[in-house]
Amino acid sequence: MPNLSDLGRALLLIGAVIVALGVVLLVLGRAPFLGRLPGDLALRRGGTSLYVPIVTCLMLSAALTVLVNLILYVLRRR
């Protein structure tokens, strides 16, 4: 029979990650600078508009890369 305490810990960890992600999304949704950085393209012609957030994507990618590498570093040190 599998150890149920390990399953419980895994479920709690998954739940904590989901809650943390929800909080991050709420905070980032209120950040006035995201989506309006220099280098983000906004094209409008007639009734059509196209928005390409190039710099915002690069900044978020760099921040998430640093965060994931820090988490992996801490987990490997255990």
Secondary structure, DSSP 8 states (H G I E B T S, - for coil): ---HHHHHHHHHHHHHHHHHHHHHHHHHHT-TTTT-STT-EEEEETTEEEEE-HHHHHHHHHHHHHHHHHHHHHHHH-
